């Protein structure tokens, strides 16, 4: 089981979810590296914008997955204090 910090508490992800999150983040990293090359090469503006949107969407999807697992974990432990912390973090965006 993988673990990472959330709301100063350790959240545990099962191996499948951890692998999924890591794979998604690596793909986003690849998209960002591609974007850097595109900007450095002064590529077509439309293509750059499309890639920005794709990277943003992929990162948001990964964020949603982690958020979903975080809330489910806190709720399964009837941890209303940490649910509140997570909701406060969300509202700061």
Secondary structure per residue as TSV (DSSP state, phi and psi in degrees):
chain	resnum	aa	ss	phi	psi
A	1	X	-	360.0	130.3
A	2	X	E	-87.5	157.7
A	3	X	E	-138.1	148.7
A	4	X	E	-150.5	165.2
A	5	X	E	-84.2	140.3
A	6	X	E	-148.0	123.7
A	7	X	T	54.7	37.9
A	8	X	T	61.1	16.9
A	9	X	E	-120.6	154.7
A	10	X	E	-86.6	123.4
A	11	X	E	-101.5	133.7
A	12	X	E	-103.5	131.4
A	13	X	E	-110.2	142.3
A	14	X	-	-69.6	165.4
A	15	X	H	-57.7	-37.9
A	16	X	H	-63.8	-47.3
A	17	X	H	-65.3	-40.9
A	18	X	H	-62.3	-45.6
A	19	X	H	-60.8	-41.0
A	20	X	H	-62.9	-46.4
A	21	X	H	-63.1	-46.0
A	22	X	H	-63.1	-43.8
A	23	X	H	-61.2	-44.4
A	24	X	H	-61.8	-42.9
A	25	X	H	-66.3	-36.5
A	26	X	H	-65.5	-38.0
A	27	X	H	-66.0	-41.9
A	28	X	H	-61.7	-42.7
A	29	X	H	-57.5	-43.3
A	30	X	H	-61.8	-40.5
A	31	X	H	-63.7	-41.4
A	32	X	H	-65.4	-43.1
A	33	X	H	-60.7	-39.9
A	34	X	H	-63.7	-40.3
A	35	X	H	-62.2	-41.9
A	36	X	H	-59.1	-46.1
A	37	X	H	-61.8	-41.7
A	38	X	H	-62.1	-43.4
A	39	X	H	-67.1	-44.6
A	40	X	H	-59.5	-34.8
A	41	X	T	-89.6	4.3
A	42	X	T	51.7	49.2
A	43	X	-	-67.1	172.3
A	44	X	-	-55.0	130.6
A	45	X	H	-57.1	-43.7
A	46	X	H	-61.4	-42.7
A	47	X	H	-64.7	-39.3
A	48	X	H	-63.4	-45.3
A	49	X	H	-63.0	-42.0
A	50	X	H	-60.5	-41.9
A	51	X	H	-68.6	-36.5
A	52	X	H	-59.2	-45.8
A	53	X	H	-63.4	-40.4
A	54	X	H	-64.9	-44.3
A	55	X	H	-65.0	-42.3
A	56	X	H	-62.5	-44.4
A	57	X	H	-63.9	-41.5
A	58	X	H	-65.1	-40.9
A	59	X	H	-68.0	-39.8
A	60	X	H	-64.1	-38.0
A	61	X	H	-65.1	-41.2
A	62	X	H	-65.9	-42.7
A	63	X	H	-58.5	-44.4
A	64	X	H	-61.9	-39.5
A	65	X	H	-62.9	-47.1
A	66	X	H	-64.6	-43.1
A	67	X	H	-60.9	-44.8
A	68	X	H	-58.1	-46.9
A	69	X	H	-65.9	-38.0
A	70	X	H	-62.9	-48.3
A	71	X	H	-64.9	-41.7
A	72	X	H	-62.5	-40.1
A	73	X	H	-63.8	-47.5
A	74	X	H	-63.3	-41.3
A	75	X	H	-69.6	-35.4
A	76	X	H	-67.7	-22.9
A	77	X	T	-99.7	10.3
A	78	X	T	50.3	47.6
A	79	X	-	-103.1	74.0
A	80	X	H	-63.9	-29.0
A	81	X	H	-62.2	-46.6
A	82	X	H	-75.1	-30.2
A	83	X	H	-60.3	-43.6
A	84	X	H	-60.3	-42.7
A	85	X	H	-61.0	-43.6
A	86	X	H	-63.4	-44.2
A	87	X	H	-63.1	-35.7
A	88	X	H	-66.4	-39.9
A	89	X	H	-61.2	-41.9
A	90	X	H	-62.8	-43.0
A	91	X	H	-69.3	-15.6
A	92	X	T	-76.8	-10.9
A	93	X	-	-77.1	360.0
